[in-house]
């Protein structure tokens, strides 16, 4: 009963389903981990973890404009 507050209150710059670019290849972000310092993407059948400082966010899923 009632609404419970989410445990994770920190909002990271890259959210799931954002379009990001790494080394000229475009990926769809699956999520973040390591306190927001790494982002996970799927590369075929493998899930790859990338440093968030080396990726460029091209489109935020929940926004109306391209960054």
C-alpha positions in Angstrom: 0.0 0.0 0.0 1.3 3.4 -0.9 4.2 4.4 -3.1 7.6 3.3 -2.0 10.6 5.4 -2.8 13.2 3.9 -5.2 16.4 2.8 -3.7 18.5 4.3 -6.5 18.0 8.0 -6.4 21.0 9.0 -8.5 20.2 9.7 -12.2 23.1 9.0 -14.5 23.8 10.9 -17.8 23.2 7.9 -19.9 20.0 6.0 -19.4 18.8 2.7 -21.0 17.9 2.9 -24.7 19.9 6.0 -25.3 21.8 6.0 -28.6 25.5 6.3 -28.1 28.6 6.3 -30.3 31.9 4.6 -29.5 34.8 4.4 -32.0 32.6 5.4 -34.9 30.0 2.6 -34.1 26.5 3.4 -32.9 25.1 1.4 -30.1 21.9 1.4 -27.9 22.7 1.6 -24.2 21.4 -1.1 -21.9 22.3 0.6 -18.7 25.0 1.8 -16.4 27.0 0.3 -13.6 30.0 1.0 -11.3 28.2 4.1 -9.9 27.6 5.5 -13.4 31.2 5.3 -14.6 30.6 2.5 -17.2 27.8 1.9 -19.7 26.8 -1.5 -21.0 25.9 -2.2 -24.6 25.1 -5.3 -26.5 27.5 -6.2 -29.3 25.9 -9.1 -31.2 25.4 -11.8 -28.6 27.9 -10.3 -26.1 27.3 -7.6 -23.5 30.2 -5.1 -23.5 31.1 -2.6 -20.8 32.4 0.8 -22.0 34.0 3.7 -20.2 31.4 6.6 -20.1 34.1 9.2 -20.7 34.9 7.6 -24.1 31.3 7.4 -25.5 29.3 10.2 -27.0 25.5 10.4 -26.5 23.7 11.0 -29.7 20.1 10.8 -28.6 18.3 10.6 -25.3 15.4 8.2 -25.3 13.1 10.3 -23.2 13.8 13.7 -24.8 12.6 15.4 -28.0 15.9 16.7 -29.4 19.3 15.3 -30.5 22.3 16.2 -28.5 
